[in-house]
């Protein structure tokens, strides 16, 4: 069973998300009202996924995410713990910094119950929340604007031409199914290419791969999108 910690300073949000996830068979093992509590709960409970609000008292979700992921934490099963940011804004500049820190994407707080459950299971499986209408817009807006957070520069020379092609399409927010259709490959082959990209560039997940694609100039912001 998927194990989740919910960190949000609003009790109503924590309660609502807990009810939704529990009804879907997801175990909410802990809650936190600020970043410090989130760090402590994550260390103690070692969940699969942390749902992390950005704006919280005492310590915000961004710094809490940096500290948590900086420790390279693992779940009780030895897998990497995933952090998903929660926000009320679909273009919050702080989320970009969270993605460079290793967060596996972000959700709007008005997300539908089905989407919330799907998102939690998606990131537990090692995927990332790269919805074109949210994450791509954010990366395109801030990847060039905030060089102070450009901490993921990598040399793309290690990638094969096919891997660069996969990375380019990945940066557009395509899912594995869409990548497979675009490249006329099987999904298994696409997953293999993505694994090679992450390994060669020493990246945590697909979100960081998208960040690198923009920061290295492989993909450039399209002013017509958004």
C-alpha positions in Angstrom: 0.0 0.0 0.0 1.2 3.5 -0.9 2.2 5.5 2.2 1.8 9.3 2.3 2.7 12.2 4.5 0.6 15.4 4.0 2.3 18.7 5.0 0.0 21.7 4.9 -0.7 24.5 7.4 -4.5 24.3 6.7 -6.1 21.5 8.7 -9.0 21.4 6.2 -6.7 20.6 3.3 -5.0 17.9 5.3 -8.3 16.4 6.4 -9.8 16.5 2.9 -6.8 15.0 1.2 -6.6 12.3 3.9 -10.2 11.3 3.3 -9.7 11.2 -0.5 -6.6 9.1 -0.3 -7.8 6.8 2.4 -11.0 6.0 0.4 -8.8 5.1 -2.6 -6.7 2.6 -0.5 -3.7 5.0 0.0 -2.4 5.0 3.6 -1.8 8.5 5.1 0.8 7.7 7.7 1.3 11.2 9.0 0.5 14.9 8.8 2.5 18.1 9.3 1.5 21.8 9.7 4.8 23.3 8.8 8.1 22.5 7.1 9.9 21.4 10.3 7.1 19.0 11.2 7.3 17.7 7.6 11.0 17.0 7.9 10.5 15.2 11.2 7.6 13.2 9.9 9.5 12.1 6.8 12.5 11.0 8.8 10.4 9.1 11.3 7.8 7.5 8.9 9.8 7.1 5.7 6.7 7.4 3.4 6.6 6.7 -0.3 5.3 10.2 -1.1 5.2 13.6 0.7 2.6 16.1 -0.4 4.2 19.4 0.5 2.6 22.8 0.7 4.8 25.6 -0.4 3.7 28.4 1.9 3.8 27.3 5.6 4.9 28.9 8.8 8.2 28.4 10.6 9.8 26.7 7.6 8.3 26.8 4.1 7.8 23.8 1.9 10.6 24.8 -0.5 13.3 24.7 2.2 11.8 21.6 3.8 12.0 19.9 0.4 15.6 20.9 -0.1 16.5 19.5 3.3 14.5 16.3 2.9 15.8 15.5 -0.6 19.3 16.6 0.4 19.5 13.7 2.7 18.6 11.3 -0.1 15.9 9.6 2.0 14.5 6.2 1.2 11.2 4.5 2.0 10.7 1.5 4.2 11.2 -0.5 1.0 14.5 1.2 0.2 13.1 3.3 -2.7 13.6 7.1 -3.0 11.1 9.2 -1.2 9.2 11.4 -3.6 8.0 15.0 -2.8 5.1 16.6 -4.6 4.5 20.3 -4.1 1.1 21.7 -3.3 0.2 25.2 -4.4 -2.8 27.4 -5.1 -1.1 29.0 -8.0 -0.3 27.3 -11.3 2.7 29.6 -12.0 4.4 29.9 -8.6 8.1 30.8 -9.0 9.0 28.9 -5.9 7.9 25.6 -7.5 10.6 25.9 -10.1 13.2 26.0 -7.4 11.6 23.0 -5.8 11.9 21.1 -9.1 15.6 21.8 -9.3 15.9 20.6 -5.7 14.4 17.2 -6.8 10.7 17.5 -6.2 8.7 15.2 -8.5 6.3 17.8 -9.7 3.4 19.8 -8.2 -0.3 19.8 -7.8 -2.9 22.6 -7.5 -4.9 22.3 -4.3 -8.1 22.3 -6.2 -7.1 19.1 -7.9 -9.9 16.5 -8.5 -9.9 13.5 -6.2 -9.2 11.1 -9.0 -6.2 13.2 -10.2 -4.8 13.4 -6.6 -4.9 9.6 -6.2 -3.4 9.1 -9.7 -0.6 11.6 -9.0 0.4 9.9 -5.8 0.6 6.6 -7.5 2.3 8.0 -10.5 5.2 9.5 -8.6 5.6 6.4 -6.3 6.2 4.4 -9.5 9.1 6.8 -10.3 7.3 9.0 -12.8 6.7 12.7 -12.5 3.9 15.2 -12.7 4.7 16.9 -16.0 1.2 18.1 -17.0 1.9 20.4 -20.0 -0.7 23.0 -18.8 1.2 23.5 -15.5 4.8 22.3 -15.2 5.9 23.1 -18.7 4.6 26.6 -18.5 6.4 27.1 -15.2 9.7 25.7 -16.5 9.5 27.8 -19.6 8.8 30.9 -17.6 11.5 30.6 -15.0 14.2 28.4 -16.5 15.8 31.5 -18.1 14.6 34.1 -15.6 16.1 32.7 -12.5 19.8 31.7 -13.2 20.4 31.7 -9.5 18.6 28.4 -9.3 20.3 26.8 -12.3 21.8 24.0 -10.3 21.3 21.2 -12.7 23.5 22.0 -15.7 24.7 18.8 -17.3 26.8 18.0 -20.4 24.5 16.5 -23.0 27.4 15.2 -25.0 27.1 11.8 -23.3 23.6 11.3 -24.8 23.1 9.5 -28.1 21.1 11.3 -30.9 18.1 9.2 -30.0 18.4 10.0 -26.3 18.6 13.7 -27.1 15.4 13.3 -29.2 13.7 11.6 -26.4 14.8 14.3 -23.9 13.5 17.0 -26.3 10.1 15.5 -26.5 10.1 14.7 -22.8 10.6 18.4 -22.1 7.4 19.1 -24.0 5.5 17.2 -21.3 4.8 14.0 -23.3 3.9 10.9 -21.4 5.6 7.5 -22.1 2.6 6.5 -24.3 2.8 9.8 -26.3 6.6 9.4 -26.6 6.2 5.9 -27.9 3.7 7.0 -30.5 5.8 10.0 -31.6 8.9 8.0 -32.0 7.2 4.8 -33.2 8.8 2.8 -30.4 7.4 0.5 -27.7 6.8 2.0 -24.3 9.4 -0.4 -22.9 12.0 1.0 -25.2 11.0 4.6 -24.3 11.4 3.7 -20.6 14.9 2.3 -21.3 15.9 5.5 -23.1 14.7 7.6 -20.2 16.6 5.5 -17.7 19.7 5.9 -19.7 19.2 9.7 -19.9 18.7 9.9 -16.1 21.7 7.7 -15.4 24.1 9.5 -17.8 23.1 13.0 -16.5 22.9 11.9 -12.9 19.3 13.0 -12.5 16.7 12.0 -9.9 13.7 11.8 -12.3 11.9 13.1 -15.3 11.2 16.5 -13.8 14.9 17.2 -13.4 15.4 16.0 -17.0 13.0 18.6 -18.2 14.8 21.3 -16.2 18.1 20.3 -17.7 16.6 20.4 -21.2 15.7 24.0 -20.8 18.8 25.1 -18.8 21.1 23.6 -21.4 19.2 25.2 -24.3 18.2 21.9 -25.8 14.7 23.2 -25.6 13.8 26.9 -25.6 10.7 28.6 -24.2 7.9 29.0 -26.7 6.3 32.4 -26.3 3.1 31.2 -27.9 2.5 28.6 -25.2 0.8 29.2 -21.9 
